[in-house]
Amino acid sequence: MLFKEHTEDQNYQLLAQHMPTGMPWENVFNEESNLGKLVKSLSKNYYRLELLIKIFYNEMQLSAIDALIESWEKEVGIPDVFFQNTGAISVRRDQVAQKLGNFGGAQTEDDFIRIALYFGYSINIIQCGIEGVGFFPLIFPIRFFSSRKTASNTIIIQVDDLADETFLRSILQRLIPVTTQMIFELKP
């Protein structure tokens, strides 16, 4: 855990120790006084916050996700052709891990161009959503996207012949982040 967990009483003592000194603050250690009750209620809320932070911290760890599994699946594009979001929680975690393993590979326009050249194809990248170019909802040349997220997760690839699309799609689809979509079009 990234932080030390405290009990309600430890939180109470820590809060009370950090109160100002002087006559108005004398009753801070008296749990029956109004000031003591205020500090006690604050310590209970700090305790609850620490528990919530622990829960969210655990949900960020792929090996421990449970309550947020649907959010993880949605973010990496499950369900899809290969993965369905059904089955035991351990199977669903493994599927998310596999999809996350596909992140990476090609990250910049130069990466895509270099990979295509390696296979003998000449391509242009009009808009690389990984870095984001243009103004939502318009990307120039003019294209409309349903949301800012869709626009920022789209890469437009111009090819000499649409017959090249099948081969390039099969190669590049495995290299781009799983949340990114590719649009192929002919060069002008």
C-alpha positions as semicolon CSV with decimal commas, in nm:
position;residue;x (nm);y (nm);z (nm)
1;M;0,000;0,000;0,000
2;L;0,125;0,348;-0,082
3;F;0,019;0,506;0,245
4;K;-0,012;0,406;0,609
5;E;-0,360;0,306;0,715
6;H;-0,484;0,452;1,042
7;T;-0,764;0,348;1,275
8;E;-1,034;0,597;1,369
9;D;-0,861;0,657;1,703
10;Q;-0,522;0,713;1,536
11;N;-0,683;0,964;1,298
12;Y;-0,843;1,136;1,598
13;Q;-0,509;1,166;1,776
14;L;-0,332;1,293;1,463
15;L;-0,599;1,556;1,395
16;A;-0,609;1,667;1,757
17;Q;-0,229;1,701;1,770
18;H;-0,235;1,932;1,469
19;M;-0,492;2,171;1,615
20;P;-0,372;2,511;1,735
21;T;-0,282;2,551;2,098
22;G;-0,438;2,790;2,343
23;M;-0,742;2,819;2,562
24;P;-1,011;2,780;2,289
25;W;-0,850;2,454;2,175
26;E;-0,802;2,288;2,516
27;N;-1,101;2,058;2,477
28;V;-0,979;1,904;2,153
29;F;-0,875;1,583;2,338
30;N;-1,207;1,570;2,528
31;E;-1,435;1,357;2,310
32;E;-1,742;1,486;2,498
33;S;-1,679;1,852;2,406
34;N;-1,817;2,002;2,085
35;L;-1,465;2,048;1,949
36;G;-1,379;1,689;2,043
37;K;-1,695;1,564;1,871
38;L;-1,607;1,763;1,558
39;V;-1,256;1,620;1,545
40;K;-1,393;1,270;1,615
41;S;-1,639;1,296;1,325
42;L;-1,360;1,422;1,097
43;S;-1,143;1,128;1,201
44;K;-1,424;0,884;1,110
45;N;-1,453;1,042;0,767
46;Y;-1,076;1,025;0,715
47;Y;-1,094;0,658;0,807
48;R;-1,372;0,601;0,549
49;L;-1,171;0,788;0,287
50;E;-0,867;0,570;0,353
51;L;-1,081;0,259;0,306
52;L;-1,220;0,394;-0,023
53;I;-0,870;0,482;-0,143
54;K;-0,760;0,128;-0,064
55;I;-1,055;-0,014;-0,261
56;F;-0,983;0,207;-0,564
57;Y;-0,610;0,135;-0,542
58;N;-0,685;-0,239;-0,552
59;E;-0,923;-0,193;-0,844
60;M;-0,641;-0,028;-1,041
61;Q;-0,433;-0,345;-1,005
62;L;-0,521;-0,578;-1,292
63;S;-0,472;-0,888;-1,078
64;A;-0,729;-0,766;-0,824
65;I;-0,998;-0,592;-1,030
66;D;-1,348;-0,693;-0,944
67;A;-1,600;-0,410;-0,919
68;L;-1,451;-0,214;-1,210
69;I;-1,400;-0,508;-1,448
70;E;-1,671;-0,380;-1,684
71;S;-1,501;-0,039;-1,704
72;W;-1,169;-0,204;-1,785
73;E;-1,331;-0,421;-2,053
74;K;-1,503;-0,122;-2,211
75;E;-1,179;0,077;-2,216
76;V;-0,984;-0,194;-2,400
77;G;-1,264;-0,281;-2,641
78;I;-1,417;-0,598;-2,496
79;P;-1,642;-0,756;-2,621
80;D;-1,497;-0,797;-2,966
81;V;-1,444;-1,072;-3,222
82;F;-1,201;-1,262;-3,000
83;F;-1,311;-1,181;-2,645
84;Q;-1,651;-1,184;-2,480
85;N;-1,714;-1,030;-2,140
86;T;-1,864;-1,347;-1,995
87;G;-1,727;-1,614;-1,768
88;A;-1,543;-1,620;-1,438
89;I;-1,383;-1,302;-1,310
90;S;-1,036;-1,458;-1,346
91;V;-1,101;-1,531;-1,716
92;R;-1,224;-1,176;-1,771
93;R;-0,910;-1,037;-1,598
94;D;-0,692;-1,251;-1,825
95;Q;-0,876;-1,122;-2,133
96;V;-0,822;-0,761;-2,023
97;A;-0,454;-0,839;-1,963
98;Q;-0,422;-0,988;-2,312
99;K;-0,583;-0,683;-2,471
100;L;-0,362;-0,450;-2,267
101;G;-0,064;-0,649;-2,392
102;N;-0,156;-0,530;-2,741
103;F;-0,102;-0,166;-2,643
104;G;0,220;-0,021;-2,771
105;G;0,395;-0,116;-3,091
106;A;0,341;0,173;-3,331
107;Q;0,291;0,505;-3,153
108;T;0,379;0,780;-3,400
109;E;0,314;0,863;-3,764
110;D;0,676;0,779;-3,845
111;D;0,632;0,432;-3,690
112;F;0,339;0,356;-3,920
113;I;0,516;0,488;-4,229
114;R;0,834;0,293;-4,147
115;I;0,640;-0,033;-4,096
116;A;0,454;0,011;-4,426
117;L;0,782;0,087;-4,609
118;Y;0,934;-0,227;-4,463
119;F;0,664;-0,427;-4,642
120;G;0,696;-0,222;-4,963
121;Y;0,396;0,007;-4,923
122;S;0,389;0,384;-4,944
123;I;0,135;0,543;-4,712
124;N;0,043;0,889;-4,587
125;I;-0,088;0,957;-4,241
126;I;-0,341;1,242;-4,255
127;Q;-0,437;1,250;-3,892
128;C;-0,278;1,051;-3,617
129;G;-0,519;1,045;-3,325
130;I;-0,251;0,918;-3,091
131;E;-0,094;1,263;-3,094
132;G;-0,413;1,449;-3,194
133;V;-0,428;1,697;-3,479
134;G;-0,715;1,930;-3,568
135;F;-1,009;2,068;-3,381
136;F;-1,299;1,859;-3,259
137;P;-1,540;1,778;-3,421
138;L;-1,365;1,874;-3,747
139;I;-1,042;1,723;-3,869
140;F;-0,895;1,859;-4,190
141;P;-0,959;1,753;-4,455
142;I;-1,311;1,772;-4,311
143;R;-1,422;1,462;-4,119
144;F;-1,685;1,443;-3,850
145;F;-1,651;1,239;-3,534
146;S;-1,920;1,161;-3,280
147;S;-1,706;1,251;-2,979
148;R;-1,371;1,397;-2,885
149;K;-1,258;1,051;-2,770
150;T;-1,347;0,896;-3,106
151;A;-1,159;1,173;-3,289
152;S;-0,851;1,142;-3,071
153;N;-0,847;0,762;-3,110
154;T;-0,863;0,752;-3,489
155;I;-0,578;0,725;-3,736
156;I;-0,641;0,794;-4,106
157;I;-0,411;0,611;-4,348
158;Q;-0,396;0,695;-4,719
159;V;-0,283;0,416;-4,952
160;D;-0,209;0,395;-5,327
161;D;-0,452;0,109;-5,382
162;L;-0,733;-0,007;-5,154
163;A;-0,618;-0,362;-5,226
164;D;-0,323;-0,278;-5,000
165;E;-0,566;-0,214;-4,717
166;T;-0,624;-0,579;-4,626
167;F;-0,256;-0,657;-4,578
168;L;-0,175;-0,331;-4,402
169;R;-0,479;-0,357;-4,174
170;S;-0,381;-0,709;-4,068
171;I;-0,028;-0,591;-3,980
172;L;-0,104;-0,252;-3,826
173;Q;-0,410;-0,368;-3,630
174;R;-0,181;-0,578;-3,414
175;L;0,054;-0,286;-3,349
176;I;-0,175;0,006;-3,275
177;P;-0,329;0,053;-2,932
178;V;-0,648;-0,152;-2,905
179;T;-0,862;0,158;-2,848
180;T;-0,749;0,319;-3,175
181;Q;-0,943;0,274;-3,497
182;M;-0,794;0,294;-3,846
183;I;-0,959;0,448;-4,150
184;F;-0,809;0,362;-4,490
185;E;-0,864;0,577;-4,797
186;L;-0,707;0,631;-5,139
187;K;-0,434;0,890;-5,184
188;P;-0,558;1,191;-5,386
